[in-house]
Amino acid sequence: MVKTYQFKYTKMVYQFFILFTSVMLLLLFAQSVFAEGVFADKEKAQHQLSGVDLNRIKAEYQIRFGKTQKATPSYKSKNPWDKKKKTVQAPSNKVSWGECRDYAIHKRNRCYREGRDAYRCEQMYETRTGLCDSGVN
């Protein structure tokens, strides 16, 4: 014989699970629907980032993901081992496409977290992903 309180408890857990699942699906769907509103009444030509902001992002990516160059050595001693150590080139940071995209997503999330304009965040994100696709270094 099944006790009544066990049946009520099972029914409540089942209802909670259905409610939780439907709310999660609604939230996932709502994000994609509301994201389209960011680009409403905007043309694709307007969406391209240009000017100072584009140069700033390119410089940031060049510093972060660019190739390292050999520093000009300054010889202050006559020790040959010191000369060799100073002329050794620092290893180039090989950054994968995925790491570059992860950085772009991190910057985008940070932009939203700081409460900036959503359109501006998306503009900068698309510029960053374009730089990752074209290969900065």
C-alpha positions as CSV (number, residue, x, y, z in Angstrom):
1,M,0.0,0.0,0.0
2,V,1.4,3.4,-1.0
3,K,1.3,6.1,1.6
4,T,-0.5,9.3,0.6
5,Y,2.3,11.7,1.7
6,Q,4.9,9.8,-0.5
7,F,2.6,10.2,-3.5
8,K,2.1,13.9,-2.9
9,Y,5.9,14.4,-2.5
10,T,6.6,12.6,-5.8
11,K,3.9,14.6,-7.5
12,M,5.4,17.9,-6.2
13,V,8.9,16.9,-7.3
14,Y,7.6,16.0,-10.7
15,Q,5.8,19.4,-11.0
16,F,8.8,21.3,-9.9
17,F,11.0,19.5,-12.5
18,I,8.5,20.3,-15.3
19,L,8.3,24.0,-14.2
20,F,12.1,24.3,-13.9
21,T,12.7,22.7,-17.3
22,S,10.1,25.0,-19.0
23,V,11.6,28.1,-17.4
24,M,15.1,27.2,-18.5
25,L,14.0,26.5,-22.1
26,L,12.1,29.8,-22.1
27,L,15.2,31.7,-20.9
28,L,17.4,30.1,-23.5
29,F,14.9,31.0,-26.3
30,A,14.4,34.5,-25.0
31,Q,18.1,35.3,-25.2
32,S,18.2,34.6,-28.9
33,V,15.0,36.6,-29.5
34,F,16.1,39.6,-27.5
35,A,19.6,39.6,-29.1
36,E,18.0,40.3,-32.5
37,G,16.6,43.5,-31.1
38,V,20.1,44.9,-30.7
39,F,20.5,45.2,-34.4
40,A,17.0,46.5,-35.2
41,D,17.0,49.5,-37.5
42,K,20.7,49.3,-38.2
43,E,22.3,48.7,-41.6
44,K,25.3,46.3,-42.0
45,A,27.5,49.2,-43.3
46,Q,26.8,51.0,-40.1
47,H,27.8,48.0,-38.0
48,Q,31.4,48.0,-39.0
49,L,33.7,49.5,-36.4
50,S,36.0,52.2,-37.6
51,G,38.3,54.9,-36.6
52,V,40.0,55.1,-33.2
53,D,38.2,52.1,-31.7
54,L,39.2,49.9,-34.6
55,N,42.8,50.9,-34.2
56,R,42.7,50.4,-30.5
57,I,41.3,46.9,-30.8
58,K,43.9,46.0,-33.5
59,A,46.7,47.3,-31.3
60,E,45.3,45.3,-28.4
61,Y,45.3,42.1,-30.4
62,Q,48.7,42.8,-31.9
63,I,50.1,43.2,-28.3
64,R,48.3,40.2,-27.0
65,F,48.4,37.7,-29.9
66,G,51.2,39.2,-32.1
67,K,54.6,37.8,-32.8
68,T,57.4,38.7,-30.5
69,Q,60.5,40.3,-32.0
70,K,64.1,40.1,-31.1
71,A,65.0,42.9,-28.7
72,T,68.1,44.9,-29.5
73,P,70.8,43.7,-27.2
74,S,72.9,46.1,-25.2
75,Y,76.4,44.7,-24.5
76,K,77.7,46.1,-21.2
77,S,80.1,43.3,-20.4
78,K,82.7,41.4,-22.3
79,N,81.4,38.1,-21.2
80,P,80.4,36.1,-24.3
81,W,77.7,34.2,-22.4
82,D,75.9,37.4,-21.4
83,K,76.0,38.4,-25.1
84,K,74.4,35.1,-26.1
85,K,71.7,35.3,-23.5
86,K,70.7,38.8,-24.6
87,T,70.6,37.9,-28.3
88,V,68.3,34.9,-27.8
89,Q,64.9,35.6,-29.1
90,A,62.0,35.2,-26.9
91,P,59.7,32.4,-28.0
92,S,56.8,33.4,-30.1
93,N,53.4,33.0,-28.4
94,K,51.4,30.6,-30.6
95,V,47.8,31.4,-29.9
96,S,45.2,29.2,-31.4
97,W,42.1,30.4,-33.1
98,G,40.0,29.1,-30.2
99,E,41.9,31.0,-27.6
100,C,41.5,34.2,-29.6
101,R,37.7,33.6,-29.8
102,D,37.5,32.8,-26.1
103,Y,39.2,36.2,-25.4
104,A,36.7,37.9,-27.7
105,I,33.8,36.3,-25.8
106,H,35.4,37.2,-22.5
107,K,35.7,40.9,-23.5
108,R,32.1,40.8,-24.8
109,N,30.7,39.4,-21.5
110,R,32.8,41.9,-19.6
111,C,31.3,44.7,-21.7
112,Y,27.8,43.5,-20.8
113,R,28.7,43.1,-17.2
114,E,29.9,46.7,-17.0
115,G,26.5,47.8,-18.3
116,R,27.6,49.3,-21.6
117,D,25.4,49.7,-24.7
118,A,24.5,46.3,-26.1
119,Y,24.9,47.4,-29.7
120,R,28.4,48.7,-29.0
121,C,29.4,45.5,-27.2
122,E,28.2,43.5,-30.3
123,Q,30.1,45.8,-32.7
124,M,33.3,45.3,-30.7
125,Y,32.7,41.5,-30.5
126,E,32.3,41.2,-34.2
127,T,35.4,43.2,-34.8
128,R,37.4,41.0,-32.5
129,T,36.1,37.8,-34.0
130,G,36.9,39.2,-37.5
131,L,40.5,39.8,-36.3
132,C,40.6,36.2,-35.0
133,D,39.4,34.8,-38.3
134,S,41.8,36.9,-40.4
135,G,44.7,36.0,-38.1
136,V,46.2,38.9,-36.3
137,N,49.8,37.6,-36.1
